[in-house]
Amino acid sequence: MLIWNVPNKFGLTIERHVIPTAMATPMPPMPNLPHGGWRIDPGASRFSFPLIDNGFVESYGYFRAVGAVIPASPCDLDGRPIADNDGNPLGYMQAIRWPHPLFKDDGYSPLSAIALWSDLAAEVDRMRWAAMKNQASPSLIITPDGDIEPDEAMLDRAAKKFNEKYGGPENAGRAIFLSGKAEVTQLGTSPREMDYQSGFDQAARAIMAGHGTPPIAAGAAGSGSYAAYYAELKQFTELTIQPILDFLAEEDTERLAPQFGEGLAIEYEAAALDDPELLEKRLDRDIKAGNVLTVREYRALRGLPPFSDER
């Protein structure tokens, strides 16, 4: 993730813009960029006149970075803020990356780690589409006996009569009894024989596991119990979302907090997700234990505002 920290004239960060990594090109260190930087590609912006702030890539704050080179550090080697041609501080680009297993100065995203699984799912999709598109559409091949040599007109009449009698959805699954020595051969492959369904499901679940996302959080789970719904979402919050927020908070504490004072720390906390049934059981135990909570506390736990009078 690339975040552009925009300062005011005193050098304090007052704006932050997330820059898509596909639109940023790394720049090597040079005299005016002692720690390097990123050039924001102007070809990826949909900026139009007059200035309208109705979308991410059309907002004024973001457009200031389009076509510019944002340094990786706010100051040069002498401690002076790096500014643009008008003397305005450029701020700096904060790169937040998952650690790379080999190169300590680079990142390695979960999407890169599960690239083969993603490619597998894409290939299964292509195979299913190709099988549907390229296989023979007729379901049967009917070969007459060798003693019969029908011409084209006779074959057309036979095919028309056969389709009229046996074709259509109402004839699905019916048996056909033929006299003589005619041979019937079935074409096509059933989904069970192709095994695309299980292969695609396995690839999808592997990709979600790589991102630490349960099927229910991705909208890919079927019907289930109420308790399982909350259990999976709570697990997703505590084991996936909160560690990501902790990681972002550590990066911001290191790069952002020192601007506003010593000893400051930035923390991000995911919204709590609790099962209402467990909450009611907890409150019931508290009541049986002698009302250890006040009315205000009861209402706060249920998400209700406090009374405005003596209650």
GUGUKE-950310 format. One record per residue: residue in one letter; x, y, z of N, C-alpha, C, O in turn. Coordinates in steps of 0.05 Angstrom, whole numbers, padded with zeros to 5 digits, always signed. Layout:
// GUGUKE-950310
AXYZXYZXYZXYZ;...
This chain:
// GUGUKE-950310
M+00017-00024+00000+00000+00000+00000+00018+00025+00000+00038+00026+00014;L+00010+00045-00017+00024+00070-00017+00005+00092-00007-00017+00095-00017;I+00015+00107+00013-00001+00129+00024+00015+00155+00021+00038+00157+00030;W+00003+00174+00009+00015+00200+00006+00008+00218+00029-00015+00225+00032;N+00027+00224+00046+00023+00241+00069+00029+00270+00061+00052+00278+00056;V+00008+00286+00060+00010+00314+00051+00013+00332+00075-00004+00332+00093;P+00034+00349+00075+00038+00367+00099+00026+00395+00094+00020+00402+00072;N+00024+00409+00116+00019+00438+00114+00045+00453+00112+00066+00441+00109;K+00044+00479+00114+00069+00495+00111+00088+00491+00134+00112+00498+00131;F+00079+00480+00156+00096+00474+00179+00108+00446+00178+00123+00438+00195;G+00100+00431+00158+00111+00404+00155+00096+00382+00169+00104+00359+00169;L+00073+00389+00181+00057+00369+00194+00036+00357+00175+00024+00371+00159;T+00033+00331+00176+00015+00317+00158-00014+00324+00165-00023+00321+00187;I-00028+00334+00145-00056+00342+00149-00075+00327+00130-00099+00328+00134;E-00064+00314+00109-00080+00299+00091-00066+00273+00085-00041+00271+00086;R-00081+00252+00079-00070+00226+00071-00086+00215+00048-00111+00214+00050;H-00073+00207+00027-00086+00196+00003-00074+00169-00003-00050+00166-00005;V-00091+00149-00007-00082+00123-00016-00077+00123-00046-00096+00130-00061;I-00053+00116-00055-00046+00116-00083-00046+00088-00093-00031+00071-00082;P-00061+00081-00114-00060+00053-00124-00032+00047-00134-00020+00063-00148;T-00022+00024-00126+00006+00017-00133+00009+00014-00163+00032+00018-00173;A-00012+00007-00178-00009+00004-00207-00004+00031-00220+00005+00031-00243;M-00009+00053-00207-00006+00079-00219+00020+00093-00210+00025+00115-00218;A+00036+00079-00194+00060+00091-00183+00085+00076-00192+00086+00051-00191;T+00104+00090-00203+00129+00078-00213+00152+00086-00194+00156+00110-00190;P+00166+00066-00183+00189+00073-00165+00210+00089-00180+00217+00083-00203;M+00221+00109-00166+00243+00125-00177+00268+00121-00160+00266+00120-00135;P+00291+00118-00173+00316+00113-00157+00325+00138-00143+00317+00160-00151;P+00343+00136-00124+00354+00160-00110+00369+00177-00130+00383+00167-00148;M+00366+00203-00127+00379+00223-00143+00384+00248-00126+00374+00249-00104;P+00399+00268-00136+00405+00291-00119+00381+00304-00106+00382+00311-00082;N+00359+00307-00120+00335+00320-00108+00317+00300-00094+00298+00307-00081;L+00324+00274-00096+00309+00253-00082+00329+00234-00069+00335+00213-00080;P+00340+00242-00046+00361+00226-00034+00353+00198-00026+00370+00180-00024;H+00327+00193-00021+00317+00167-00014+00299+00155-00036+00285+00135-00031;G+00299+00167-00060+00281+00157-00081+00253+00168-00078+00248+00185-00061;G+00235+00157-00094+00207+00166-00092+00190+00150-00112+00198+00129-00122;W+00166+00160-00117+00147+00148-00136+00136+00169-00155+00128+00191-00146;R+00135+00162-00180+00122+00180-00200+00094+00169-00204+00090+00146-00210;I+00074+00187-00202+00046+00180-00206+00039+00183-00235+00041+00205-00246;D+00031+00162-00248+00025+00162-00276+00001+00179-00282-00021+00174-00272;P+00004+00200-00299-00020+00217-00305-00039+00203-00324-00063+00211-00326;G-00030+00183-00339-00048+00169-00358-00070+00154-00345-00089+00146-00358;A-00067+00148-00319-00087+00133-00305-00108+00150-00291-00125+00140-00277;S-00106+00177-00294-00125+00194-00281-00147+00202-00300-00143+00205-00324;R-00171+00204-00289-00195+00212-00305-00202+00241-00299-00225+00248-00300;F-00182+00257-00292-00187+00284-00285-00199+00300-00309-00190+00296-00332;S-00218+00316-00304-00231+00331-00325-00238+00359-00315-00242+00362-00290;F-00239+00378-00332-00247+00405-00325-00276+00409-00331-00286+00397-00350;P-00291+00425-00315-00282+00439-00291-00278+00419-00269-00288+00397-00269;L-00263+00428-00249-00256+00410-00227-00281+00402-00211-00295+00418-00201;I-00286+00376-00210-00309+00365-00196-00299+00343-00177-00286+00324-00185;D-00306+00346-00152-00297+00327-00132-00319+00307-00127-00332+00307-00107;N-00323+00289-00147-00344+00269-00144-00333+00241-00147-00348+00222-00152;G-00307+00237-00145-00296+00210-00147-00268+00210-00137-00255+00232-00135;F-00257+00187-00132-00230+00185-00121-00209+00197-00139-00193+00214-00131;V-00209+00189-00165-00188+00199-00183-00195+00226-00195-00180+00236-00212;E-00217+00238-00187-00224+00265-00196-00223+00285-00173-00228+00309-00177;S-00215+00276-00149-00214+00294-00127-00189+00312-00129-00169+00305-00140;Y-00192+00336-00118-00170+00356-00120-00145+00347-00105-00123+00349-00115;G-00150+00335-00081-00127+00326-00066-00111+00305-00080-00086+00306-00080;Y-00124+00287-00093-00109+00266-00107-00096+00277-00133-00074+00269-00139;F-00110+00295-00146-00100+00305-00172-00073+00320-00169-00058+00322-00188;R-00068+00331-00145-00043+00344-00141-00019+00326-00144+00003+00335-00149;A-00023+00300-00140-00002+00280-00143+00001+00270-00171+00022+00259-00178;V-00019+00273-00188-00018+00262-00215+00004+00275-00231+00005+00300-00234;G+00022+00259-00242+00044+00269-00258+00068+00278-00242+00089+00285-00253;A+00065+00279-00215+00087+00289-00198+00104+00265-00188+00095+00242-00190;V+00127+00272-00178+00144+00252-00165+00144+00258-00135+00154+00279-00126;I+00132+00240-00120+00130+00243-00091+00154+00229-00078+00158+00206-00083;P+00169+00244-00061+00193+00231-00049+00185+00210-00028+00163+00210-00018;A+00204+00193-00023+00200+00173-00002+00206+00183+00026+00200+00170+00045;S+00218+00207+00027+00224+00219+00053+00217+00248+00052+00221+00260+00031;P+00206+00260+00073+00198+00288+00072+00221+00308+00070+00217+00330+00062;C+00245+00300+00078+00267+00318+00079+00291+00307+00064+00293+00283+00059;D+00309+00326+00055+00333+00317+00042+00354+00309+00062+00349+00308+00086;L+00379+00304+00053+00400+00295+00071+00408+00317+00091+00420+00310+00112;D+00402+00342+00085+00409+00364+00103+00386+00371+00122+00388+00390+00138;G+00363+00356+00120+00341+00361+00138+00321+00382+00128+00303+00389+00142;R+00325+00392+00104+00306+00411+00093+00283+00397+00079+00287+00377+00065;P+00258+00407+00083+00235+00395+00070+00237+00396+00040+00245+00416+00029;I+00230+00374+00027+00231+00373-00002+00205+00386-00012+00183+00379-00005;A+00208+00407-00030+00186+00423-00039+00184+00421-00069+00202+00413-00083;D+00160+00430-00080+00156+00431-00108+00167+00457-00119+00181+00472-00105;N+00162+00462-00145+00173+00486-00158+00162+00512-00145+00175+00533-00147;D+00139+00511-00133+00127+00534-00120+00135+00537-00091+00126+00556-00077;G+00152+00519-00081+00161+00521-00054+00143+00507-00034+00147+00510-00010;N+00122+00493-00043+00104+00479-00025+00116+00452-00018+00125+00437-00035;P+00116+00444+00008+00126+00418+00015+00111+00396+00002+00086+00396+00001;L+00125+00376-00010+00112+00354-00024+00102+00332-00005+00086+00316-00013;G+00112+00332+00019+00105+00310+00037+00122+00286+00029+00144+00288+00019;Y+00111+00262+00034+00126+00238+00027+00106+00215+00023+00083+00215+00032;M+00116+00195+00009+00101+00171+00003+00108+00150+00024+00132+00142+00027;Q+00089+00140+00038+00093+00119+00058+00086+00092+00046+00062+00087+00040;A+00105+00075+00043+00101+00048+00032+00098+00028+00055+00116+00025+00071;I+00074+00016+00056+00069-00005+00076+00067-00031+00062+00049-00035+00045;R+00084-00050+00069+00086-00075+00055+00087-00098+00075+00097-00096+00097;W+00075-00121+00067+00080-00145+00082+00109-00153+00077+00119-00150+00055;P+00123-00164+00098+00151-00170+00094+00156-00192+00074+00141-00211+00072;H+00177-00188+00058+00186-00207+00038+00202-00229+00052+00219-00223+00069;P+00199-00254+00045+00214-00276+00059+00244-00275+00053+00260-00286+00068;L+00252-00262+00031+00280-00262+00023+00292-00234+00023+00313-00229+00035;F+00278-00215+00010+00289-00188+00007+00277-00170+00028+00253-00164+00027;K+00293-00161+00047+00282-00146+00069+00274-00117+00061+00261-00104+00077;D+00282-00108+00037+00275-00081+00029+00251-00082+00009+00245-00062-00004;D+00238-00105+00008+00215-00108-00010+00192-00120+00004+00195-00129+00027;G+00169-00121-00009+00145-00132+00003+00136-00157-00012+00145-00162-00035;Y+00118-00172+00000+00108-00196-00013+00079-00199-00004+00073-00205+00019;S+00060-00194-00023+00032-00194-00016+00021-00222-00015+00032-00240-00027;P-00002-00226-00001-00015-00252-00002-00023-00260-00030-00023-00284-00036;L-00030-00241-00047-00038-00247-00074-00014-00259-00090-00018-00277-00107;S+00010-00250-00084+00033-00261-00097+00039-00289-00086+00048-00307-00101;A+00034-00293-00060+00039-00319-00048+00021-00341-00059+00029-00364-00061;I-00003-00333-00066-00023-00353-00076-00028-00350-00106-00050-00355-00116;A-00007-00340-00120-00011-00334-00149-00018-00360-00164-00034-00359-00183;L-00006-00383-00157-00012-00407-00171-00041-00416-00167-00053-00426-00185;W-00051-00412-00143-00079-00419-00137-00097-00401-00154-00117-00411-00165;S-00091-00375-00156-00107-00357-00172-00107-00365-00201-00127-00365-00215;D-00083-00372-00211-00081-00381-00239-00096-00407-00244-00109-00410-00264;L-00096-00425-00224-00111-00450-00226-00140-00444-00229-00154-00456-00247;A-00151-00427-00212-00180-00420-00213-00187-00408-00240-00208-00414-00252;A-00169-00391-00251-00174-00378-00277-00173-00399-00299-00190-00398-00318;E-00155-00418-00298-00154-00439-00318-00178-00457-00318-00188-00466-00338;V-00187-00464-00293-00212-00480-00291-00235-00466-00304-00251-00478-00318;D-00237-00440-00300-00258-00424-00313-00256-00425-00343-00276-00429-00357;R-00231-00422-00353-00227-00423-00382-00234-00451-00393-00246-00453-00415;M-00227-00472-00378-00233-00499-00388-00263-00504-00389-00273-00516-00407;R-00278-00494-00369-00307-00498-00369-00319-00483-00392-00337-00493-00405;W-00310-00458-00397-00320-00443-00420-00313-00456-00446-00330-00458-00464;A-00288-00466-00449-00281-00479-00474-00296-00505-00479-00303-00511-00501;A-00301-00520-00457-00316-00545-00460-00345-00539-00469-00356-00554-00485;M-00357-00518-00458-00384-00511-00466-00385-00500-00494-00404-00505-00509;K-00364-00486-00502-00364-00473-00528-00355-00491-00551-00366-00489-00573;N-00336-00509-00545-00324-00525-00567-00335-00553-00570-00332-00565-00591;Q-00349-00564-00550-00358-00591-00553-00382-00591-00573-00395-00571-00577;A-00387-00614-00585-00408-00617-00604-00435-00612-00591-00441-00623-00570;S-00452-00596-00604-00477-00589-00593-00497-00612-00594-00512-00616-00575;P-00498-00628-00617-00516-00651-00617-00510-00671-00594-00487-00674-00587;S-00531-00683-00584-00527-00702-00562-00523-00730-00571-00514-00747-00556;L-00531-00736-00596-00530-00764-00605-00518-00765-00633-00520-00746-00649;I-00505-00787-00639-00498-00795-00666-00513-00820-00673-00510-00841-00660;I-00528-00819-00694-00544-00842-00703-00532-00852-00729-00532-00838-00749;T-00522-00877-00729-00509-00888-00752-00527-00910-00764-00531-00930-00750;P-00537-00908-00788-00553-00929-00799-00537-00953-00806-00513-00953-00807;D-00551-00975-00811-00539-01000-00818-00523-00998-00843-00529-00981-00860;G-00502-01014-00846-00485-01012-00869-00499-01019-00895-00489-01010-00917;D-00521-01034-00894-00535-01041-00919-00551-01017-00930-00560-01018-00953;I-00555-00996-00914-00571-00973-00922-00551-00951-00930-00533-00944-00916;E-00556-00940-00953-00540-00918-00963-00558-00894-00969-00565-00889-00992;P-00566-00879-00948-00585-00857-00952-00571-00833-00965-00548-00828-00961;D-00587-00818-00981-00577-00793-00992-00581-00770-00972-00592-00775-00950;E-00573-00746-00980-00575-00724-00961-00604-00716-00954-00610-00710-00931;A-00622-00718-00974-00650-00711-00969-00662-00731-00949-00678-00723-00932;M-00655-00757-00952-00666-00777-00933-00656-00772-00905-00671-00776-00886;L-00630-00765-00902-00619-00760-00876-00632-00735-00863-00638-00735-00839;D-00638-00714-00880-00651-00691-00869-00679-00697-00859-00687-00688-00838;R-00694-00713-00874-00721-00721-00866-00720-00737-00840-00736-00733-00822;A-00701-00756-00839-00699-00773-00815-00692-00756-00790-00703-00760-00769;A-00673-00737-00794-00665-00720-00771-00689-00703-00762-00693-00700-00738;K-00703-00691-00781-00726-00675-00773-00747-00691-00759-00758-00681-00738;K-00753-00715-00769-00774-00731-00756-00765-00740-00728-00781-00740-00709;F-00739-00747-00725-00729-00755-00699-00730-00732-00679-00738-00736-00656;N-00721-00708-00688-00721-00685-00670-00749-00677-00661-00754-00670-00638;E-00768-00679-00680-00796-00672-00673-00807-00692-00653-00824-00684-00636;K-00799-00717-00655-00811-00737-00637-00796-00739-00610-00809-00744-00590;Y-00770-00735-00611-00754-00740-00586-00741-00715-00575-00730-00715-00553;G-00741-00693-00590-00727-00669-00581-00744-00653-00561-00768-00658-00558;G-00732-00633-00548-00747-00615-00530-00743-00623-00501-00736-00646-00495;P-00748-00605-00483-00744-00610-00455-00764-00631-00443-00757-00644-00424;E-00788-00633-00456-00807-00652-00445-00799-00681-00449-00810-00699-00437;N-00779-00686-00467-00770-00713-00472-00744-00720-00458-00733-00741-00462;A-00736-00702-00440-00711-00708-00426-00714-00732-00408-00733-00735-00393;G-00695-00751-00410-00694-00774-00393-00711-00797-00403-00711-00819-00391;R-00726-00794-00425-00742-00816-00436-00725-00836-00450-00704-00830-00462;A-00734-00861-00450-00720-00883-00464-00728-00883-00493-00751-00876-00500;I-00710-00892-00510-00715-00895-00539-00711-00924-00546-00690-00936-00540;F-00731-00936-00560-00729-00963-00569-00729-00962-00600-00747-00952-00612;L-00708-00974-00612-00705-00973-00641-00703-01002-00651-00692-01019-00638;S-00715-01007-00674-00714-01033-00687-00691-01033-00707-00680-01012-00714;G-00683-01056-00716-00662-01058-00735-00635-01058-00721-00632-01066-00697;K-00615-01050-00735-00587-01051-00725-00575-01023-00722-00551-01019-00724;A-00592-01003-00717-00582-00976-00713-00566-00974-00688-00572-00987-00668;E-00545-00957-00689-00527-00953-00666-00531-00925-00656-00531-00906-00671;V-00534-00922-00630-00537-00896-00617-00513-00891-00599-00506-00907-00581;T-00500-00868-00603-00476-00861-00588-00481-00834-00574-00490-00815-00587;Q-00476-00832-00548-00480-00807-00534-00455-00790-00536-00433-00800-00533;L-00459-00763-00541-00438-00744-00542-00438-00727-00517-00457-00727-00502;G-00416-00712-00513-00415-00693-00491-00405-00707-00465-00404-00731-00463;T-00399-00690-00446-00389-00700-00420-00405-00686-00398-00409-00662-00398;S-00414-00702-00379-00430-00690-00357-00411-00675-00338-00388-00681-00337;P-00423-00655-00323-00406-00640-00304-00393-00659-00283-00371-00653-00274;R-00406-00681-00276-00394-00699-00257-00369-00712-00268-00350-00715-00253;E-00370-00719-00294-00346-00731-00306-00324-00711-00309-00300-00718-00307;M-00330-00686-00315-00310-00666-00318-00298-00658-00291-00274-00650-00290;D-00313-00660-00269-00303-00654-00242-00294-00625-00239-00277-00619-00223;Y-00307-00607-00255-00300-00579-00253-00310-00567-00227-00298-00549-00216;Q-00333-00576-00218-00345-00563-00195-00328-00566-00170-00322-00546-00156;S-00319-00591-00164-00302-00594-00141-00275-00581-00144-00265-00570-00124;G-00264-00581-00168-00239-00568-00172-00241-00538-00168-00223-00525-00157;F-00262-00526-00178-00266-00497-00175-00271-00490-00146-00260-00470-00136;D-00287-00506-00132-00292-00501-00103-00267-00503-00087-00262-00487-00069;Q-00250-00522-00093-00224-00525-00078-00206-00501-00083-00194-00491-00064;A-00205-00492-00108-00188-00469-00114-00199-00444-00100-00183-00428-00090;A-00225-00440-00100-00237-00417-00088-00231-00416-00058-00224-00396-00047;R-00235-00439-00045-00230-00440-00016-00200-00436-00009-00193-00424+00011;A-00182-00446-00027-00154-00442-00022-00147-00413-00025-00130-00403-00009;I-00158-00399-00044-00153-00370-00047-00163-00355-00023-00149-00337-00013;M-00187-00361-00014-00198-00347+00009-00181-00353+00034-00177-00335+00051;A-00171-00377+00037-00154-00384+00060-00128-00368+00058-00117-00360+00079;G-00117-00364+00034-00093-00348+00031-00096-00320+00040-00077-00308+00050;H-00120-00309+00038-00125-00282+00047-00137-00282+00076-00143-00261+00086;G-00139-00305+00088-00150-00307+00115-00180-00299+00116-00189-00288+00136;T-00195-00305+00095-00223-00297+00093-00240-00322+00093-00238-00338+00075;P-00258-00325+00112-00276-00348+00112-00297-00344+00090-00303-00322+00082;P-00309-00366+00080-00329-00364+00058-00352-00346+00066-00363-00332+00048;I-00360-00346+00091-00383-00330+00099-00377-00300+00097-00396-00284+00091;A-00352-00292+00101-00345-00263+00098-00343-00255+00069-00346-00231+00063;A-00339-00274+00051-00337-00268+00022-00364-00272+00008-00366-00269-00016;G-00385-00279+00024-00411-00284+00012-00412-00310-00004-00429-00313-00022;A-00394-00329+00002-00393-00354-00013-00403-00378+00003-00400-00400-00007;A-00413-00373+00026-00423-00395+00043-00453-00399+00039-00468-00381+00034;G-00461-00424+00042-00489-00430+00040-00503-00425+00066-00493-00410+00083;S-00526-00437+00069-00541-00434+00094-00527-00447+00117-00514-00468+00114;G-00530-00435+00140-00517-00446+00164-00531-00436+00189-00551-00421+00187;S-00521-00444+00211-00534-00436+00236-00526-00408+00243-00507-00397+00234;Y-00543-00396+00261-00538-00369+00270-00512-00367+00286-00497-00347+00283;A-00506-00387+00302-00482-00387+00318-00457-00389+00301-00437-00375+00306;A-00458-00406+00280-00435-00409+00262-00430-00383+00247-00406-00376+00242;Y-00451-00368+00240-00448-00343+00226-00431-00323+00243-00412-00311+00233;Y-00439-00320+00268-00424-00301+00285-00396-00312+00292-00377-00297+00295;A-00394-00338+00295-00368-00350+00302-00347-00345+00280-00324-00337+00285;E-00355-00349+00255-00337-00345+00233-00330-00316+00229-00306-00309+00224;L-00349-00298+00231-00344-00270+00228-00326-00259+00251-00309-00242+00247;K-00331-00269+00275-00314-00261+00298-00285-00271+00294-00266-00257+00300;Q-00283-00296+00284-00256-00306+00279-00242-00290+00257-00218-00284+00259;F-00257-00282+00236-00246-00266+00215-00237-00239+00225-00216-00229+00217;T-00253-00227+00244-00245-00201+00255-00220-00203+00272-00202-00186+00270;E-00218-00223+00289-00196-00225+00308-00170-00236+00296-00149-00228+00304;L-00173-00254+00276-00149-00267+00265-00140-00255+00239-00117-00261+00230;T-00156-00239+00225-00148-00228+00200-00149-00197+00200-00129-00185+00195;I-00172-00186+00207-00174-00157+00206-00157-00143+00227-00143-00124+00221;Q-00159-00152+00252-00145-00138+00273-00114-00140+00270-00101-00120+00274;P-00103-00163+00262-00074-00163+00256-00066-00144+00234-00044-00132+00236;I-00082-00141+00214-00076-00121+00193-00077-00093+00204-00059-00077+00198;L-00097-00087+00221-00098-00060+00233-00075-00056+00251-00064-00033+00253;D-00066-00076+00266-00043-00073+00283-00018-00067+00267-00001-00051+00275;F-00015-00080+00244+00007-00076+00226+00008-00048+00216+00028-00034+00215;L-00016-00038+00207-00018-00010+00197-00012+00010+00220+00001+00030+00215;A-00022+00004+00244-00017+00022+00266+00013+00024+00273+00022+00045+00280;E+00027+00001+00272+00056+00002+00277+00070+00020+00257+00088+00035+00264;E+00063+00017+00231+00075+00033+00211+00069+00063+00215+00087+00080+00212;D+00044+00070+00222+00037+00098+00226+00050+00109+00251+00057+00132+00252;T+00053+00092+00272+00066+00101+00296+00095+00109+00290+00105+00128+00302;E+00108+00094+00273+00136+00099+00267+00139+00123+00249+00158+00139+00253;R+00122+00126+00229+00126+00148+00209+00109+00173+00215+00118+00194+00207;L+00087+00170+00228+00068+00193+00230+00067+00205+00258+00067+00229+00261;A+00067+00188+00279+00063+00197+00306+00085+00217+00316+00079+00236+00330;P+00111+00213+00309+00131+00231+00319+00127+00260+00310+00139+00278+00322;Q+00111+00265+00289+00107+00293+00281+00091+00308+00302+00092+00333+00302;F+00076+00295+00318+00058+00308+00337+00066+00306+00366+00050+00313+00384;G+00089+00295+00371+00099+00294+00398+00113+00268+00404+00111+00249+00389;E+00128+00267+00426+00143+00244+00434+00126+00224+00450+00108+00233+00465;G+00131+00199+00447+00117+00178+00462+00089+00173+00453+00074+00159+00467;L+00081+00183+00430+00053+00178+00421+00052+00152+00405+00072+00144+00392;A+00030+00139+00407+00025+00114+00392-00002+00115+00379-00021+00125+00390;I-00003+00103+00355-00028+00102+00340-00039+00074+00342-00024+00054+00337;E-00064+00071+00348-00077+00045+00350-00102+00045+00333-00117+00064+00333;Y-00107+00023+00320-00132+00018+00305-00146-00007+00316-00133-00027+00320;E-00171-00005+00322-00185-00027+00334-00210-00034+00317-00226-00016+00310;A-00212-00059+00309-00234-00068+00293-00260-00067+00310-00259-00071+00334;A-00282-00061+00296-00308-00061+00310-00314-00088+00321-00311-00109+00308;A-00322-00089+00347-00327-00114+00360-00352-00127+00348-00371-00114+00341;L-00350-00153+00345-00372-00169+00334-00378-00191+00354-00364-00211+00356;D-00400-00188+00368-00408-00207+00389-00435-00219+00382-00452-00206+00370;D-00438-00243+00391-00463-00257+00387-00484-00246+00408-00479-00247+00432;P-00506-00236+00398-00526-00225+00417-00536-00246+00438-00542-00239+00461;E-00537-00272+00430-00545-00292+00449-00526-00295+00472-00534-00298+00495;L-00500-00293+00466-00480-00294+00487-00481-00270+00505-00477-00272+00530;L-00487-00247+00493-00490-00223+00510-00514-00225+00529-00511-00218+00552;E-00536-00236+00519-00559-00239+00536-00554-00258+00559-00563-00254+00581;K-00539-00280+00553-00532-00299+00574-00514-00286+00595-00517-00291+00618;R-00496-00269+00585-00478-00256+00604-00494-00236+00622-00490-00236+00646;L-00513-00221+00610-00529-00203+00626-00547-00218+00645-00552-00209+00668;D-00557-00241+00637-00574-00257+00654-00558-00267+00678-00568-00267+00701;R-00533-00275+00674-00516-00283+00697-00511-00260+00716-00511-00263+00740;D-00507-00236+00704-00502-00213+00721-00526-00206+00738-00524-00199+00762;I-00550-00209+00727-00575-00204+00742-00578-00224+00765-00584-00217+00787;K-00573-00249+00758-00575-00270+00779-00554-00266+00801-00558-00275+00824;A-00531-00254+00794-00510-00249+00814-00516-00225+00831-00500-00219+00849;G-00538-00211+00827-00545-00189+00844-00543-00162+00830-00537-00142+00843;N-00548-00161+00803-00547-00135+00789-00521-00120+00794-00520-00099+00805;V-00499-00132+00784-00473-00120+00788-00469-00097+00769-00449-00083+00771;L-00487-00093+00750-00485-00071+00730-00507-00050+00735-00528-00057+00745;T-00501-00026+00729-00521-00004+00731-00538-00004+00706-00532-00017+00686;V-00560+00011+00708-00579+00013+00685-00564+00025+00662-00568+00017+00639;R-00547+00045+00667-00532+00058+00645-00514+00038+00631-00511+00038+00607;E-00501+00020+00647-00483+00000+00636-00499-00020+00620-00490-00029+00599;Y-00522-00028+00630-00539-00047+00615-00546-00036+00587-00543-00049+00567;R-00554-00011+00587-00562+00002+00562-00538+00005+00543-00541+00002+00519;A-00515+00012+00554-00491+00015+00537-00483-00011+00524-00475-00011+00501;L-00485-00034+00539-00478-00059+00528-00497-00068+00505-00489-00082+00487;R-00521-00058+00507-00541-00065+00485-00540-00044+00463-00557-00046+00445;G-00522-00024+00465-00521-00004+00444-00542+00017+00445-00547+00030+00426;L-00554+00021+00469-00575+00040+00472-00564+00065+00486-00546+00063+00502;P-00575+00089+00480-00565+00113+00493-00575+00114+00522-00595+00101+00529;P-00561+00128+00540-00569+00130+00568-00594+00147+00571-00599+00164+00554;F-00608+00143+00593-00631+00160+00599-00621+00188+00604-00599+00192+00614;S-00638+00208+00598-00630+00236+00603-00641+00246+00629-00638+00270+00635;D-00654+00229+00646-00664+00239+00671-00652+00223+00694-00631+00211+00691;E-00665+00223+00717-00653+00210+00741-00651+00180+00738-00637+00167+00754;R-00664+00168+00718-00662+00139+00714-00633+00131+00706-00628+00108+00702;
